[in-house]
Amino acid sequence: MDGYNYKVVAELRSDLSENERNNAVETIRELQKKLRIVNVDTVTYCKAQPIKGYDDFGAVAFFFSALKDMQDCFSHLEYYDLWEDRKRVVV
């Protein structure tokens, strides 16, 4: 994950109803747009480049916090501080 200091791993539960899944995906997309968060792979989210110093902290931390409010939708939700090699697991 070169070039990133923080990331969120968020995987939606497979047993969500279609309506629940659509609402969760829409919320995630809105947050991505507001915070300039990109989906690096199927479950990993980081701040869009360019990143200067550690200016990705605020966007990624706020994104993670917002996802925690809907943690029942996730089978996997984690926040990583790649710089200090720390991880915070919610689900």
Summary of the structure (lengths in Angstrom):
residues: 91
radius of gyration: 12.7
end to end distance: 21.9
largest distance: 40.5
contacts: 244
relative contact order: 0.27
helix: 36%
strand: 29%
